[in-house]
């Protein structure tokens, strides 16, 4: 009798809320995620996470809406390996040369679905989970992205800037002169291509980045800042740099923000 291989499981990209590490009461999960996504999350037994602690907190919120298929303590939640400093993706090899990412996908190879989750927003978007998605494709494991919030796309949509051509450039340099040089480089690129440039910053440095933008960008450049998206009190404000200078806004040091610029 010929043994048959089990059907492969799928890798589900499960969106998280955008309220991780922000003050105040989080919004009702049903106000942020579709009910179908919550149901998918409730049934998954195997998880790969950017952070296990925040994933457990997320699953407790799921359980309050749709009962988990198994007790939280019985679920497998394994953290992604951390990327080396200056490297976008986590290393794929451990000290013994074994492929860590392929090992994380072992449940799918055995026929079980896996959930991939970030600390906030969509997995694999500005997130080290992209390396696991790449590994899944290499193993011919189906990848299924579930709908949910992405701060980058929500900010772009609300900005009124060019949504036909845009680029996410991540974090800017912390050192002041390097940051100024990078801002001027991005502004020149935006002007040449007519392209919106999106960036983020660690929340406690939000004010420093905004100050640098107002001090060194062209007065006619349009600047948009989205803070606390999907949260009570969240906002998107778009105006010329000159208008920002005339009516500056204070950004909270503990709330994530997305910055976007479009040079004329």
RAZIGI-V18968 format. One record per helix or strand. SS is the DSSP state (a for helix, b for strand). FROM is the first residue (numbers start at 1). LEN is the number of residues. If there is no record, write none. Layout:
BEGIN
<<SS,FROM,LEN> <SS,FROM,LEN>>
END
This chain:
BEGIN
<<b,11,4> <b,16,1> <a,29,3> <a,35,9> <b,46,4> <a,52,14> <a,72,3> <b,76,4> <b,83,1> <b,90,1> <b,93,1> <b,99,1> <a,100,5> <a,106,4> <b,114,4> <b,121,1> <a,130,9> <b,143,3> <a,151,9> <b,166,6> <a,176,18> <b,196,5> <a,203,14> <b,222,6> <b,235,6> <a,241,6> <b,257,6>>
END
